[in-house]
Amino acid sequence: MKGEEPPEDPRSFTASKRQNVLAQHLKEALMANLNQFCDFTKLIGIDIAKSVFQIYSCDTQTGEITNVQIKRDKVLESLANCGKCLIGMEACGSSQYWARNLQALGHTVRLMDPKLVKPFVRHNKSDKADAEGVYHALVSGVRAVAVKTETERDIQTLLTMRALLVKQRTARINHVRGLLAEYGHVMPKSVDQFDKKVDECINSLEGDAVQLVIDTLRDTVKSIRDDQDRIKTLQREINRLADQTRNAKHFLTVPGIGETIMAICACCLPIQRNFLRAGSLQLILAWYQCIRAVAARLSPQRFPADAIKLCELCWYREPMRWPGRNTGQTG
């Protein structure tokens, strides 16, 4: 049209003008991308550490970007005075704690699988690069892990403690069984039968073994029984807490699922909320039977036929075969 000036030839731009034009285009693209997050004051990516956190934030109104370090004890204070923010973090150690505290301040928190965040880290390994990578993963919509409630946190902690005690108890029983075999005593595999017959076998060593051997074996058996009492105490508390979860009664209706597996499902099953929304327990049953089918193709000696023991073995001894054990599963 007449009166309009022809556009400038980019090749005639000076170096400084090229940088200004590029910066302007980048800012326009950034603001266009931020329009979908207009409900939030800031978008924040946090790289969690032991002492100093790296926080990469972008203002959704102005597009201003900051990448600063904040000491651990100042993180909540610095984010308390912000408006509602969308915060992304890697699902790693202590992330559930920080997610609950940030949600209490009114922010929306998304915990993401570190394996899915890694492709967004564009520079060499550093706190700044990691925080920026978390931010870009957050904006790109990487799927999030569910933030556990305090009850779910306690259940998972108790399950981990119980698993360790079961492992220690099994190791000690096998230790005693192997030592008694050197004296001609073959102990049954069952824990209950072991507990019934071990005292008789140890007492029969009088006159055949030195007294220190007998006393040490008795101390080991005592520690086994102490572990058994602690396991029962933990199990009672796990059952009590699991009954408070909203899906407990639904899981217990599935054939083959008892108290322990119900507690595991209530806090660790990656898609338990989808089961409730779907309104059908057929999905749970199909998933559960799939786990059994996989285990049945392996050594029958390692995987008993009993469904509850089978799933406990999948949980404690074969963690990769139990969905949701990895923090990166969706919630």
C-alpha distance (Angstrom), angle and dihedral (degrees) to the residues before:
residue distance angle dihedral
M1 . . .
K2 3.79 . .
G3 3.78 116.1 .
E4 3.84 95.6 26.6
E5 3.76 118.6 118.2
P6 3.83 116.5 -127.1
P7 3.83 114.5 -108.7
E8 3.75 116.4 -95.5
D9 3.77 118.7 -101.8
P10 3.87 107.4 -112.4
R11 3.79 88.3 -145.3
S12 3.78 89.1 67.0
F13 3.82 93.2 55.9
T14 3.76 119.6 112.9
A15 3.80 119.2 -124.2
S16 3.80 92.9 -102.2
K17 3.81 92.3 48.9
R18 3.80 91.1 50.1
Q19 3.80 89.4 53.9
N20 3.80 91.6 48.9
V21 3.81 92.9 49.2
L22 3.80 91.8 46.9
A23 3.79 91.1 48.8
Q24 3.79 90.4 50.4
H25 3.81 92.6 50.7
L26 3.79 91.3 47.7
K27 3.79 91.3 50.3
E28 3.82 91.7 49.8
A29 3.81 90.6 50.3
L30 3.80 90.4 47.4
M31 3.80 93.3 50.4
A32 3.81 90.9 48.2
N33 3.80 89.0 53.1
L34 3.81 91.8 48.0
N35 3.80 93.6 56.2
Q36 3.80 90.5 85.7
F37 3.83 89.1 59.2
C38 3.81 96.4 51.4
D39 3.83 90.6 126.0
F40 3.81 90.2 68.3
T41 3.78 129.7 68.3
K42 3.79 94.3 -147.8
L43 3.78 140.6 6.8
I44 3.79 110.2 -138.2
G45 3.78 133.8 -170.9
I46 3.80 115.5 -165.9
D47 3.79 127.1 -163.2
I48 3.81 105.6 -155.7
A49 3.81 119.6 -140.8
K50 3.79 139.7 161.5
S51 3.79 98.3 -102.7
V52 3.82 112.2 0.6
F53 3.82 126.3 36.8
Q54 3.80 122.8 -153.4
I55 3.81 111.8 -141.3
Y56 3.80 122.0 -166.0
S57 3.82 111.3 -171.2
C58 3.78 136.8 175.7
D59 3.81 124.4 -163.3
T60 3.81 108.4 -131.6
Q61 3.83 92.1 -151.1
T62 3.80 102.3 47.0
G63 3.80 102.5 17.5
E64 3.80 90.5 -126.9
I65 3.80 111.8 160.1
T66 3.79 127.0 -155.5
N67 3.79 131.2 178.2
V68 3.78 110.6 -170.4
Q69 3.79 140.7 155.7
I70 3.81 120.2 -118.6
K71 3.78 126.9 -174.8
R72 3.78 116.4 -113.3
D73 3.81 96.0 -112.2
K74 3.83 91.7 50.4
V75 3.83 98.4 51.5
L76 3.80 98.5 90.0
E77 3.80 91.5 41.3
S78 3.81 92.4 52.8
L79 3.81 93.0 48.8
A80 3.79 96.5 41.7
N81 3.82 93.9 77.8
C82 3.82 95.3 47.8
G83 3.75 123.3 97.0
K84 3.78 120.7 -111.3
C85 3.81 107.1 -45.7
L86 3.77 135.0 -171.5
I87 3.81 105.5 -131.8
G88 3.77 127.0 -168.3
M89 3.81 127.2 -164.2
E90 3.75 137.4 166.0
A91 3.79 113.8 -100.5
C92 3.79 97.5 -115.0
G93 3.79 139.9 117.3
S94 3.84 113.3 -27.6
S95 3.83 91.9 1.4
Q96 3.82 91.4 116.6
Y97 3.81 89.8 54.3
W98 3.79 93.2 51.4
A99 3.80 92.1 43.5
R100 3.81 92.1 56.1
N101 3.80 92.6 47.2
L102 3.80 93.3 47.7
Q103 3.79 91.2 47.9
A104 3.80 88.0 53.3
L105 3.82 87.3 59.4
G106 3.80 90.2 56.8
H107 3.81 99.0 -100.4
T108 3.80 127.3 131.4
V109 3.79 112.2 -121.7
R110 3.79 129.4 -163.4
L111 3.79 121.0 -169.5
M112 3.80 112.6 -156.9
D113 3.77 134.0 -164.9
P114 3.84 109.1 -100.1
K115 3.81 89.3 -137.4
L116 3.80 89.6 59.6
V117 3.80 92.8 45.3
K118 3.81 95.0 51.1
P119 3.85 95.8 76.3
F120 3.82 88.9 59.6
V121 3.83 93.7 57.8
R122 3.80 101.6 101.3
H123 3.80 102.2 -178.8
N124 3.76 139.1 46.5
K125 3.78 118.4 -63.8
S126 3.80 110.3 -68.7
D127 3.79 138.8 125.3
K128 3.80 92.1 -105.5
A129 3.80 92.7 50.5
D130 3.80 91.8 46.8
A131 3.81 93.3 50.8
E132 3.80 90.5 48.2
G133 3.80 90.0 49.0
V134 3.80 91.0 52.0
Y135 3.80 89.6 51.1
H136 3.82 93.5 51.1
A137 3.81 90.9 46.7
L138 3.81 89.0 51.3
V139 3.81 92.8 50.9
S140 3.81 91.0 45.7
G141 3.80 91.4 57.8
V142 3.81 101.1 -114.4
R143 3.79 108.5 -176.1
A144 3.77 115.9 -95.6
V145 3.78 136.5 -134.8
A146 3.79 118.5 -124.2
V147 3.80 115.9 -101.7
K148 3.79 107.6 -122.5
T149 3.77 121.5 -129.5
E150 3.78 119.8 -125.5
T151 3.81 90.3 -100.7
E152 3.80 92.0 51.8
R153 3.80 89.2 47.6
D154 3.80 91.3 53.9
I155 3.81 92.2 46.8
Q156 3.79 92.3 52.5
T157 3.82 91.3 46.8
L158 3.81 91.8 51.3
L159 3.82 91.2 46.1
T160 3.80 89.6 53.6
M161 3.81 91.2 49.3
R162 3.79 90.5 47.8
A163 3.80 91.5 50.0
L164 3.81 90.9 53.5
L165 3.82 92.3 49.1
V166 3.81 91.4 48.9
K167 3.80 89.6 50.5
Q168 3.82 92.3 49.0
R169 3.80 92.0 46.2
T170 3.80 91.8 51.0
A171 3.80 91.6 48.1
R172 3.81 92.3 50.9
I173 3.80 93.1 46.8
N174 3.80 91.1 51.3
H175 3.79 89.1 46.5
V176 3.82 92.5 54.1
R177 3.81 91.8 42.1
G178 3.79 91.1 53.7
L179 3.81 93.4 48.1
L180 3.81 93.6 48.3
A181 3.81 90.0 50.1
E182 3.84 87.2 65.3
Y183 3.80 87.3 61.5
G184 3.79 94.8 48.0
H185 3.81 99.0 -97.3
V186 3.81 117.9 127.5
M187 3.80 112.0 -162.0
P188 3.83 124.4 -153.6
K189 3.80 119.0 -110.7
S190 3.80 95.5 -125.6
V191 3.80 114.5 98.5
D192 3.81 91.8 -140.0
Q193 3.80 93.2 49.3
F194 3.80 90.2 46.2
D195 3.80 90.3 53.6
K196 3.81 91.5 50.1
K197 3.81 97.8 48.7
V198 3.79 105.3 30.8
D199 3.83 95.3 82.5
E200 3.79 91.8 52.5
C201 3.80 91.6 49.8
I202 3.80 93.1 48.6
N203 3.81 92.4 47.8
S204 3.80 89.9 52.2
L205 3.81 88.7 62.1
E206 3.82 90.2 73.3
G207 3.79 107.3 122.1
D208 3.82 92.3 10.1
A209 3.81 100.0 69.0
V210 3.79 133.2 32.6
Q211 3.78 116.2 -93.3
L212 3.81 94.0 -112.3
V213 3.83 90.2 61.2
I214 3.80 91.2 52.1
D215 3.82 93.8 46.0
T216 3.80 92.3 47.9
L217 3.80 92.0 49.9
R218 3.80 90.3 50.6
D219 3.81 90.7 50.8
T220 3.80 90.0 50.6
V221 3.81 91.7 50.2
K222 3.80 89.4 49.5
S223 3.81 90.4 53.8
I224 3.82 89.2 49.8
R225 3.79 90.6 54.6
D226 3.79 91.2 46.2
D227 3.80 89.4 53.7
Q228 3.80 89.5 49.3
D229 3.81 91.0 54.0
R230 3.81 90.9 48.8
I231 3.81 90.8 49.5
K232 3.81 90.6 53.4
T233 3.81 91.0 48.7
L234 3.80 91.6 50.3
Q235 3.80 91.1 46.5
R236 3.81 92.2 54.5
E237 3.80 91.6 51.0
I238 3.82 92.0 45.4
N239 3.80 90.4 52.9
R240 3.80 91.7 48.3
L241 3.80 93.4 51.1
A242 3.80 94.0 41.7
D243 3.80 90.2 55.3
Q244 3.81 87.8 61.6
T245 3.82 93.4 60.3
R246 3.77 116.7 98.4
N247 3.81 96.3 -122.4
A248 3.82 99.3 45.5
K249 3.80 96.0 100.3
H250 3.81 90.9 47.5
F251 3.80 94.4 52.6
L252 3.79 92.9 48.2
T253 3.81 90.5 59.4
V254 3.82 90.5 65.0
P255 3.84 111.3 96.4
G256 3.80 112.0 -109.8
I257 3.81 97.3 19.5
G258 3.78 115.3 116.1
E259 3.79 135.6 174.2
T260 3.81 98.0 -69.1
I261 3.80 96.6 45.7
M262 3.81 89.4 43.6
A263 3.82 89.7 55.8
I264 3.81 91.0 48.9
C265 3.80 91.1 49.5
A266 3.80 92.8 45.9
C267 3.80 94.6 59.3
C268 3.80 107.2 18.8
L269 3.80 109.4 31.3
P270 3.81 102.8 112.6
I271 3.80 97.7 -143.2
Q272 3.78 102.4 30.3
R273 3.80 92.0 124.1
N274 3.79 90.4 54.6
F275 3.79 89.0 55.1
L276 3.78 90.4 56.2
R277 3.81 93.1 46.3
A278 3.77 90.6 48.5
G279 3.79 88.8 54.7
S280 3.79 91.7 -142.8
L281 3.78 131.4 108.1
Q282 3.79 90.7 -165.0
L283 3.82 88.1 88.1
I284 3.79 91.3 56.4
L285 3.78 92.1 47.3
A286 3.81 92.2 48.4
W287 3.81 91.7 49.2
Y288 3.80 91.6 46.2
Q289 3.79 93.1 49.8
C290 3.80 89.8 48.4
I291 3.83 89.5 58.6
R292 3.80 89.6 49.9
A293 3.80 91.7 49.3
V294 3.81 91.8 52.5
A295 3.80 92.6 49.0
A296 3.82 93.0 45.0
R297 3.79 90.3 63.1
L298 3.80 90.0 59.1
S299 3.79 129.8 69.9
P300 3.84 109.2 -42.4
Q301 3.81 89.5 -151.9
R302 3.79 90.3 60.4
F303 3.81 95.9 43.3
P304 3.82 113.5 46.7
A305 3.79 118.7 -148.3
D306 3.76 92.8 -117.7
A307 3.81 107.2 103.2
I308 3.79 97.2 -141.4
K309 3.80 94.4 49.6
L310 3.77 88.8 44.7
C311 3.79 93.7 56.9
E312 3.80 91.8 42.8
L313 3.80 88.7 56.0
C314 3.80 90.1 48.4
W315 3.81 88.9 51.8
Y316 3.79 100.9 42.4
R317 3.81 104.3 29.4
E318 3.80 104.5 24.1
P319 3.83 105.4 37.0
M320 3.80 93.5 164.9
R321 3.80 89.9 60.6
W322 3.80 93.4 56.2
P323 3.82 113.0 78.1
G324 3.77 116.0 -132.3
R325 3.80 98.2 28.1
N326 3.79 87.5 108.0
T327 3.80 112.7 76.7
G328 3.75 89.6 -135.3
Q329 3.78 94.9 72.2
T330 3.76 116.6 108.9
G331 3.77 120.2 -103.6
